[in-house]
Amino acid sequence: MSDHSPTFEADIKPLFRDSDRGAMTFAFDLWDYEEVKENAEGIATRLEDGTMPCDGAWPPAQVETFRAWIAAGCPS
């Protein structure tokens, strides 16, 4: 990964597909910055254990991007 800190709009939101968003609407909106930020650790845990998204685990690089976003303070 580069020295670029991931941001929600440029790097995180695009990782969540429309189908992912639809599957999670009962809990929160994956395209809403504040809701993802508020639930970031729980989302990261599920991404790491492969239970999210429901149709198959993310590649490790995408999980690393999400973790880097958290580590950077969840920039918008």
C-alpha positions as CSV (number, residue, x, y, z in Angstrom):
1,M,0.0,0.0,0.0
2,S,1.2,3.5,-0.7
3,D,1.7,6.4,1.7
4,H,-1.8,7.5,0.8
5,S,-4.2,7.2,3.7
6,P,-7.5,5.8,2.5
7,T,-10.6,8.0,2.7
8,F,-14.2,6.9,2.9
9,E,-15.4,8.5,-0.3
10,A,-12.4,7.5,-2.5
11,D,-11.3,4.1,-1.0
12,I,-13.9,2.6,1.4
13,K,-17.3,3.3,0.0
14,P,-16.4,1.9,-3.5
15,L,-15.5,-1.4,-1.8
16,F,-19.2,-1.9,-0.8
17,R,-21.3,-3.1,-3.6
18,D,-25.0,-2.3,-4.0
19,S,-25.8,-5.9,-3.0
20,D,-23.7,-5.5,0.2
21,R,-25.5,-2.3,1.0
22,G,-28.9,-3.9,0.5
23,A,-28.0,-6.9,2.7
24,M,-27.0,-4.6,5.6
25,T,-29.8,-2.1,5.5
26,F,-31.4,-3.8,8.5
27,A,-28.4,-2.7,10.6
28,F,-26.9,0.4,8.9
29,D,-26.1,2.0,5.5
30,L,-22.7,0.9,4.2
31,W,-22.6,4.0,1.9
32,D,-23.1,6.4,4.9
33,Y,-19.8,7.7,6.3
34,E,-21.1,8.3,9.8
35,E,-22.7,4.9,10.1
36,V,-19.7,3.0,8.7
37,K,-17.4,5.0,11.0
38,E,-19.6,4.2,14.0
39,N,-19.5,0.5,13.2
40,A,-16.0,0.3,11.7
41,E,-14.5,-2.2,14.3
42,G,-17.4,-4.6,14.0
43,I,-17.3,-4.4,10.2
44,A,-13.5,-5.0,10.2
45,T,-14.0,-8.1,12.5
46,R,-16.6,-9.5,10.1
47,L,-14.4,-8.7,7.0
48,E,-11.4,-10.4,8.7
49,D,-13.3,-13.6,9.7
50,G,-15.0,-13.8,6.2
51,T,-18.6,-13.5,7.4
52,M,-19.0,-10.2,5.5
53,P,-19.9,-9.8,2.8
54,C,-22.3,-12.7,2.9
55,D,-21.4,-14.1,-0.6
56,G,-17.7,-14.5,0.1
57,A,-14.7,-13.0,1.9
58,W,-12.9,-9.9,0.6
59,P,-9.4,-10.3,-0.8
60,P,-6.8,-9.6,1.9
61,A,-5.8,-6.3,0.2
62,Q,-9.3,-4.9,0.6
63,V,-9.4,-5.9,4.3
64,E,-6.0,-4.2,4.8
65,T,-7.4,-1.0,3.1
66,F,-10.3,-1.0,5.5
67,R,-8.0,-1.5,8.5
68,A,-5.7,1.2,7.2
69,W,-8.7,3.5,7.0
70,I,-9.5,2.8,10.7
71,A,-5.9,3.3,11.7
72,A,-5.8,6.7,9.9
73,G,-8.8,7.8,12.0
74,C,-11.6,7.0,9.5
75,P,-11.1,10.1,7.3
76,S,-14.1,11.0,5.2
